[in-house]
């Protein structure tokens, strides 16, 4: 089973990807992990990627696709995989489709974990971080015993810049511009499945297993 995860930052697609990987016994592949592994092992692709990253440049699509294709060709991917964080753009998606076709493979499902922007902004806005020890909390989902005070060290809790509504909305706008077209792309291929990401983590997962099968 070959699966692509789609969904805005903060929609919880990484969490669902991990659950899918565990239940179906297939690897959870994130591009960040692929980059780190290749650079650490000093592979040719890793060295190439590093020259871009060292200059603060984006790794070009072809190279990202090469890295992903190289990863999905490994033994542990024989029965499938969950791709998380790739593809991000239409050119990447097209390159992936083409590369897989050459290997006689195709993606089975693209799963969109759908959460409205307002919900994501609200979720992120509830996060709090301790200025002293860095511990993280959530006012609704993981509250501290005393409001505004870190359970671990007694430090003061703050809303990080990254979690502020305006920052979160900016990230979401980039996501919509870039990644939303992928939803149309995989819809036209007939493999898009949309799940409601606003419900409980386990209920989201149950909805996913309904079409993936037991
Ligand atoms: Zn603390």
py3Dmol code that shows the C-alpha trace and the ligand (Angstrom):
import py3Dmol

protein = """\
ATOM      1  CA  UNK A   1       0.000   0.000   0.000  1.00  0.00           C
ATOM      2  CA  UNK A   2       1.580   3.257  -1.146  1.00  0.00           C
ATOM      3  CA  UNK A   3       0.208   6.332   0.533  1.00  0.00           C
ATOM      4  CA  UNK A   4       0.786  10.069   0.329  1.00  0.00           C
ATOM      5  CA  UNK A   5      -0.275  12.294   3.212  1.00  0.00           C
ATOM      6  CA  UNK A   6      -1.657  15.737   2.455  1.00  0.00           C
ATOM      7  CA  UNK A   7      -2.857  18.287   4.952  1.00  0.00           C
ATOM      8  CA  UNK A   8      -1.961  21.699   6.284  1.00  0.00           C
ATOM      9  CA  UNK A   9       0.774  22.225   8.877  1.00  0.00           C
ATOM     10  CA  UNK A  10      -0.937  21.589  12.196  1.00  0.00           C
ATOM     11  CA  UNK A  11      -3.669  19.374  10.723  1.00  0.00           C
ATOM     12  CA  UNK A  12      -2.157  16.295  12.369  1.00  0.00           C
ATOM     13  CA  UNK A  13      -1.104  14.412   9.254  1.00  0.00           C
ATOM     14  CA  UNK A  14       2.204  13.305  10.801  1.00  0.00           C
ATOM     15  CA  UNK A  15       0.342  11.710  13.698  1.00  0.00           C
ATOM     16  CA  UNK A  16      -1.939   9.827  11.297  1.00  0.00           C
ATOM     17  CA  UNK A  17       1.028   8.799   9.123  1.00  0.00           C
ATOM     18  CA  UNK A  18       2.680   7.212  12.176  1.00  0.00           C
ATOM     19  CA  UNK A  19      -0.522   5.355  13.074  1.00  0.00           C
ATOM     20  CA  UNK A  20      -0.913   4.052   9.514  1.00  0.00           C
ATOM     21  CA  UNK A  21       2.722   2.918   9.453  1.00  0.00           C
ATOM     22  CA  UNK A  22       2.306   1.058  12.743  1.00  0.00           C
ATOM     23  CA  UNK A  23      -0.982  -0.649  11.836  1.00  0.00           C
ATOM     24  CA  UNK A  24      -0.019  -1.749   8.328  1.00  0.00           C
ATOM     25  CA  UNK A  25       3.642  -2.462   9.030  1.00  0.00           C
ATOM     26  CA  UNK A  26       4.987  -0.085   6.397  1.00  0.00           C
ATOM     27  CA  UNK A  27       7.634   2.609   6.864  1.00  0.00           C
ATOM     28  CA  UNK A  28       6.709   6.227   7.586  1.00  0.00           C
ATOM     29  CA  UNK A  29       8.930   8.280   5.306  1.00  0.00           C
ATOM     30  CA  UNK A  30       9.470  11.984   5.816  1.00  0.00           C
ATOM     31  CA  UNK A  31      11.705  13.978   3.505  1.00  0.00           C
ATOM     32  CA  UNK A  32      13.497  15.466   6.517  1.00  0.00           C
ATOM     33  CA  UNK A  33      14.503  11.952   7.625  1.00  0.00           C
ATOM     34  CA  UNK A  34      15.673  11.052   4.099  1.00  0.00           C
ATOM     35  CA  UNK A  35      17.853  14.167   3.895  1.00  0.00           C
ATOM     36  CA  UNK A  36      19.376  13.557   7.316  1.00  0.00           C
ATOM     37  CA  UNK A  37      20.082   9.869   6.590  1.00  0.00           C
ATOM     38  CA  UNK A  38      21.736  10.567   3.218  1.00  0.00           C
ATOM     39  CA  UNK A  39      23.850  13.383   4.575  1.00  0.00           C
ATOM     40  CA  UNK A  40      24.884  11.335   7.603  1.00  0.00           C
ATOM     41  CA  UNK A  41      25.819   8.351   5.419  1.00  0.00           C
ATOM     42  CA  UNK A  42      27.650  10.590   2.951  1.00  0.00           C
ATOM     43  CA  UNK A  43      25.826   9.221  -0.118  1.00  0.00           C
ATOM     44  CA  UNK A  44      26.267  10.902  -3.502  1.00  0.00           C
ATOM     45  CA  UNK A  45      22.702  12.265  -3.337  1.00  0.00           C
ATOM     46  CA  UNK A  46      23.287  13.409   0.223  1.00  0.00           C
ATOM     47  CA  UNK A  47      26.457  15.279  -0.774  1.00  0.00           C
ATOM     48  CA  UNK A  48      24.592  17.000  -3.604  1.00  0.00           C
ATOM     49  CA  UNK A  49      21.714  17.972  -1.310  1.00  0.00           C
ATOM     50  CA  UNK A  50      24.152  19.313   1.253  1.00  0.00           C
ATOM     51  CA  UNK A  51      25.782  21.724  -1.215  1.00  0.00           C
ATOM     52  CA  UNK A  52      22.390  23.410  -1.666  1.00  0.00           C
ATOM     53  CA  UNK A  53      21.467  23.354   2.001  1.00  0.00           C
ATOM     54  CA  UNK A  54      24.849  24.762   3.060  1.00  0.00           C
ATOM     55  CA  UNK A  55      24.188  27.764   0.840  1.00  0.00           C
ATOM     56  CA  UNK A  56      20.734  28.174   2.323  1.00  0.00           C
ATOM     57  CA  UNK A  57      19.163  27.198  -1.009  1.00  0.00           C
ATOM     58  CA  UNK A  58      16.164  24.965  -1.597  1.00  0.00           C
ATOM     59  CA  UNK A  59      17.069  21.489  -2.786  1.00  0.00           C
ATOM     60  CA  UNK A  60      15.844  21.321  -6.422  1.00  0.00           C
ATOM     61  CA  UNK A  61      12.796  19.180  -7.226  1.00  0.00           C
ATOM     62  CA  UNK A  62      14.714  16.619  -9.325  1.00  0.00           C
ATOM     63  CA  UNK A  63      17.129  15.961  -6.493  1.00  0.00           C
ATOM     64  CA  UNK A  64      14.345  15.653  -3.916  1.00  0.00           C
ATOM     65  CA  UNK A  65      12.555  13.213  -6.216  1.00  0.00           C
ATOM     66  CA  UNK A  66      15.788  11.210  -6.686  1.00  0.00           C
ATOM     67  CA  UNK A  67      16.192  10.997  -2.915  1.00  0.00           C
ATOM     68  CA  UNK A  68      12.583   9.872  -2.409  1.00  0.00           C
ATOM     69  CA  UNK A  69      12.716   7.330  -5.249  1.00  0.00           C
ATOM     70  CA  UNK A  70      15.989   5.959  -3.877  1.00  0.00           C
ATOM     71  CA  UNK A  71      14.322   5.578  -0.470  1.00  0.00           C
ATOM     72  CA  UNK A  72      11.163   3.835  -1.730  1.00  0.00           C
ATOM     73  CA  UNK A  73      13.350   1.373  -3.645  1.00  0.00           C
ATOM     74  CA  UNK A  74      14.776   0.033  -0.410  1.00  0.00           C
ATOM     75  CA  UNK A  75      13.797  -3.405   0.874  1.00  0.00           C
ATOM     76  CA  UNK A  76      11.557  -2.253   3.711  1.00  0.00           C
ATOM     77  CA  UNK A  77       9.295  -0.482   1.196  1.00  0.00           C
ATOM     78  CA  UNK A  78       8.374  -3.677  -0.674  1.00  0.00           C
ATOM     79  CA  UNK A  79       4.898  -3.768   0.854  1.00  0.00           C
ATOM     80  CA  UNK A  80       4.371  -0.039   0.671  1.00  0.00           C
ATOM     81  CA  UNK A  81       5.064   3.173   2.565  1.00  0.00           C
ATOM     82  CA  UNK A  82       3.536   6.385   3.848  1.00  0.00           C
ATOM     83  CA  UNK A  83       5.091   9.535   2.396  1.00  0.00           C
ATOM     84  CA  UNK A  84       4.803  12.510   4.727  1.00  0.00           C
ATOM     85  CA  UNK A  85       5.847  15.974   3.548  1.00  0.00           C
ATOM     86  CA  UNK A  86       6.322  14.990  -0.086  1.00  0.00           C
ATOM     87  CA  UNK A  87       5.267  15.864  -2.714  1.00  0.00           C
ATOM     88  CA  UNK A  88       4.702  19.515  -1.844  1.00  0.00           C
ATOM     89  CA  UNK A  89       4.244  20.897  -5.336  1.00  0.00           C
ATOM     90  CA  UNK A  90       2.765  19.831  -8.680  1.00  0.00           C
ATOM     91  CA  UNK A  91       6.176  19.468 -10.365  1.00  0.00           C
ATOM     92  CA  UNK A  92       7.252  17.166  -7.518  1.00  0.00           C
ATOM     93  CA  UNK A  93       4.025  15.159  -7.799  1.00  0.00           C
ATOM     94  CA  UNK A  94       4.405  14.777 -11.559  1.00  0.00           C
ATOM     95  CA  UNK A  95       8.035  13.751 -11.221  1.00  0.00           C
ATOM     96  CA  UNK A  96       7.080  11.174  -8.590  1.00  0.00           C
ATOM     97  CA  UNK A  97       4.291   9.716 -10.731  1.00  0.00           C
ATOM     98  CA  UNK A  98       6.713   9.436 -13.647  1.00  0.00           C
ATOM     99  CA  UNK A  99       9.499   7.855 -11.592  1.00  0.00           C
ATOM    100  CA  UNK A 100       7.104   5.324 -10.066  1.00  0.00           C
ATOM    101  CA  UNK A 101       5.637   4.496 -13.481  1.00  0.00           C
ATOM    102  CA  UNK A 102       9.124   3.585 -14.676  1.00  0.00           C
ATOM    103  CA  UNK A 103       9.309   1.085 -11.813  1.00  0.00           C
ATOM    104  CA  UNK A 104       5.828  -0.221 -12.616  1.00  0.00           C
ATOM    105  CA  UNK A 105       4.414   1.309  -9.444  1.00  0.00           C
ATOM    106  CA  UNK A 106       1.779   3.814  -8.514  1.00  0.00           C
ATOM    107  CA  UNK A 107       0.471   5.571  -5.439  1.00  0.00           C
ATOM    108  CA  UNK A 108      -2.681   3.915  -4.077  1.00  0.00           C
ATOM    109  CA  UNK A 109      -4.070   6.700  -1.916  1.00  0.00           C
ATOM    110  CA  UNK A 110      -3.482  10.395  -1.291  1.00  0.00           C
ATOM    111  CA  UNK A 111      -5.050  11.163   2.072  1.00  0.00           C
ATOM    112  CA  UNK A 112      -6.046  14.735   2.831  1.00  0.00           C
ATOM    113  CA  UNK A 113      -6.438  15.384   6.537  1.00  0.00           C
ATOM    114  CA  UNK A 114      -8.777  18.319   6.255  1.00  0.00           C
ATOM    115  CA  UNK A 115      -8.918  20.954   8.984  1.00  0.00           C
ATOM    116  CA  UNK A 116     -10.258  24.479   8.397  1.00  0.00           C
ATOM    117  CA  UNK A 117      -7.707  27.268   8.883  1.00  0.00           C
ATOM    118  CA  UNK A 118      -9.646  28.741  11.826  1.00  0.00           C
ATOM    119  CA  UNK A 119      -9.324  25.474  13.730  1.00  0.00           C
ATOM    120  CA  UNK A 120      -5.594  25.262  13.108  1.00  0.00           C
ATOM    121  CA  UNK A 121      -5.069  28.882  14.146  1.00  0.00           C
ATOM    122  CA  UNK A 122      -7.059  28.198  17.307  1.00  0.00           C
ATOM    123  CA  UNK A 123      -5.159  24.956  18.082  1.00  0.00           C
ATOM    124  CA  UNK A 124      -1.766  26.624  17.660  1.00  0.00           C
ATOM    125  CA  UNK A 125      -2.893  29.674  19.605  1.00  0.00           C
ATOM    126  CA  UNK A 126      -3.499  27.429  22.620  1.00  0.00           C
ATOM    127  CA  UNK A 127       0.097  26.244  22.732  1.00  0.00           C
ATOM    128  CA  UNK A 128       2.329  27.531  25.499  1.00  0.00           C
ATOM    129  CA  UNK A 129       6.049  27.140  26.041  1.00  0.00           C
ATOM    130  CA  UNK A 130       8.109  27.578  29.188  1.00  0.00           C
ATOM    131  CA  UNK A 131      10.660  30.392  28.844  1.00  0.00           C
ATOM    132  CA  UNK A 132      12.979  28.655  31.313  1.00  0.00           C
ATOM    133  CA  UNK A 133      13.064  24.954  30.375  1.00  0.00           C
ATOM    134  CA  UNK A 134      11.305  24.886  26.988  1.00  0.00           C
ATOM    135  CA  UNK A 135       8.582  22.434  28.073  1.00  0.00           C
ATOM    136  CA  UNK A 136       5.455  22.734  25.903  1.00  0.00           C
ATOM    137  CA  UNK A 137       1.826  22.653  26.914  1.00  0.00           C
ATOM    138  CA  UNK A 138      -1.592  23.296  25.453  1.00  0.00           C
ATOM    139  CA  UNK A 139      -4.220  25.300  27.297  1.00  0.00           C
ATOM    140  CA  UNK A 140      -6.947  22.826  26.270  1.00  0.00           C
ATOM    141  CA  UNK A 141      -5.208  19.524  25.466  1.00  0.00           C
ATOM    142  CA  UNK A 142      -2.254  19.562  27.848  1.00  0.00           C
ATOM    143  CA  UNK A 143      -2.848  22.239  30.490  1.00  0.00           C
ATOM    144  CA  UNK A 144      -0.520  22.933  33.376  1.00  0.00           C
ATOM    145  CA  UNK A 145      -1.700  22.451  36.957  1.00  0.00           C
ATOM    146  CA  UNK A 146      -1.415  26.199  37.588  1.00  0.00           C
ATOM    147  CA  UNK A 147      -2.336  28.532  34.760  1.00  0.00           C
ATOM    148  CA  UNK A 148       0.653  30.249  33.150  1.00  0.00           C
ATOM    149  CA  UNK A 149       3.210  28.362  35.274  1.00  0.00           C
ATOM    150  CA  UNK A 150       5.409  25.463  34.080  1.00  0.00           C
ATOM    151  CA  UNK A 151       4.699  22.166  35.887  1.00  0.00           C
ATOM    152  CA  UNK A 152       8.314  21.079  35.592  1.00  0.00           C
ATOM    153  CA  UNK A 153      10.285  24.136  36.684  1.00  0.00           C
ATOM    154  CA  UNK A 154       7.818  26.818  37.737  1.00  0.00           C
ATOM    155  CA  UNK A 155       8.908  29.065  34.849  1.00  0.00           C
ATOM    156  CA  UNK A 156       6.659  31.485  33.008  1.00  0.00           C
ATOM    157  CA  UNK A 157       4.678  30.255  29.981  1.00  0.00           C
ATOM    158  CA  UNK A 158       4.508  32.218  26.740  1.00  0.00           C
ATOM    159  CA  UNK A 159       2.883  31.996  23.305  1.00  0.00           C
ATOM    160  CA  UNK A 160       5.785  31.554  20.856  1.00  0.00           C
ATOM    161  CA  UNK A 161       5.993  33.754  17.754  1.00  0.00           C
ATOM    162  CA  UNK A 162       5.660  30.600  15.622  1.00  0.00           C
ATOM    163  CA  UNK A 163       2.302  29.813  17.201  1.00  0.00           C
ATOM    164  CA  UNK A 164       0.854  33.346  16.926  1.00  0.00           C
ATOM    165  CA  UNK A 165      -2.276  33.584  14.755  1.00  0.00           C
ATOM    166  CA  UNK A 166      -0.691  35.869  12.127  1.00  0.00           C
ATOM    167  CA  UNK A 167       2.346  33.583  11.723  1.00  0.00           C
ATOM    168  CA  UNK A 168       0.210  30.454  11.525  1.00  0.00           C
ATOM    169  CA  UNK A 169      -2.103  32.057   8.953  1.00  0.00           C
ATOM    170  CA  UNK A 170       0.909  33.047   6.819  1.00  0.00           C
ATOM    171  CA  UNK A 171       2.121  29.432   6.819  1.00  0.00           C
ATOM    172  CA  UNK A 172      -1.370  28.256   5.916  1.00  0.00           C
ATOM    173  CA  UNK A 173      -1.550  30.691   2.992  1.00  0.00           C
ATOM    174  CA  UNK A 174       1.718  29.309   1.614  1.00  0.00           C
ATOM    175  CA  UNK A 175       0.334  25.797   2.048  1.00  0.00           C
ATOM    176  CA  UNK A 176      -2.871  26.594   0.191  1.00  0.00           C
ATOM    177  CA  UNK A 177      -1.048  28.281  -2.690  1.00  0.00           C
ATOM    178  CA  UNK A 178       1.448  25.481  -3.113  1.00  0.00           C
ATOM    179  CA  UNK A 179      -0.096  22.258  -1.965  1.00  0.00           C
ATOM    180  CA  UNK A 180      -3.796  22.708  -2.567  1.00  0.00           C
ATOM    181  CA  UNK A 181      -3.295  22.087  -6.328  1.00  0.00           C
ATOM    182  CA  UNK A 182      -2.097  18.605  -5.348  1.00  0.00           C
ATOM    183  CA  UNK A 183      -5.571  17.891  -4.071  1.00  0.00           C
ATOM    184  CA  UNK A 184      -6.928  18.573  -7.563  1.00  0.00           C
ATOM    185  CA  UNK A 185      -4.119  16.515  -9.089  1.00  0.00           C
ATOM    186  CA  UNK A 186      -4.816  13.415  -7.006  1.00  0.00           C
ATOM    187  CA  UNK A 187      -8.576  13.916  -7.345  1.00  0.00           C
ATOM    188  CA  UNK A 188      -8.171  13.719 -11.119  1.00  0.00           C
ATOM    189  CA  UNK A 189      -6.207  10.485 -10.648  1.00  0.00           C
ATOM    190  CA  UNK A 190      -9.093   9.133  -8.595  1.00  0.00           C
ATOM    191  CA  UNK A 191      -6.996   8.353  -5.522  1.00  0.00           C
ATOM    192  CA  UNK A 192      -7.742  11.292  -3.224  1.00  0.00           C
ATOM    193  CA  UNK A 193      -9.487  10.489   0.046  1.00  0.00           C
ATOM    194  CA  UNK A 194     -10.478  13.327   2.348  1.00  0.00           C
ATOM    195  CA  UNK A 195     -10.951  12.776   6.057  1.00  0.00           C
ATOM    196  CA  UNK A 196     -12.307  15.200   8.611  1.00  0.00           C
ATOM    197  CA  UNK A 197      -9.299  16.153  10.741  1.00  0.00           C
ATOM    198  CA  UNK A 198     -11.282  18.160  13.298  1.00  0.00           C
ATOM    199  CA  UNK A 199     -12.438  15.096  15.242  1.00  0.00           C
ATOM    200  CA  UNK A 200     -10.545  13.010  17.802  1.00  0.00           C
ATOM    201  CA  UNK A 201      -7.191  11.515  16.651  1.00  0.00           C
ATOM    202  CA  UNK A 202      -8.598   7.979  16.968  1.00  0.00           C
ATOM    203  CA  UNK A 203     -11.737   8.886  15.025  1.00  0.00           C
ATOM    204  CA  UNK A 204      -9.652  10.385  12.214  1.00  0.00           C
ATOM    205  CA  UNK A 205      -7.675   7.158  12.117  1.00  0.00           C
ATOM    206  CA  UNK A 206     -10.844   5.037  12.098  1.00  0.00           C
ATOM    207  CA  UNK A 207     -12.077   6.974   9.046  1.00  0.00           C
ATOM    208  CA  UNK A 208      -8.750   6.280   7.310  1.00  0.00           C
ATOM    209  CA  UNK A 209      -8.823   2.542   8.040  1.00  0.00           C
ATOM    210  CA  UNK A 210     -12.316   2.378   6.562  1.00  0.00           C
ATOM    211  CA  UNK A 211     -10.966   2.883   3.065  1.00  0.00           C
ATOM    212  CA  UNK A 212      -7.494   1.378   3.612  1.00  0.00           C
ATOM    213  CA  UNK A 213      -9.134  -1.809   4.887  1.00  0.00           C
ATOM    214  CA  UNK A 214      -8.402  -3.924   7.959  1.00  0.00           C
TER     215      UNK A 214
END
"""
ligand_1 = """\
1
ZN
Zn 9.737 25.031 32.651
"""
view = py3Dmol.view(width=600, height=400)
view.addModel(protein, "pdb")
view.setStyle({"model": 0}, {"cartoon": {"style": "trace"}})
view.addModel(ligand_1, "xyz")
view.setStyle({"model": 1}, {"stick": {}})
view.zoomTo()
view.show()
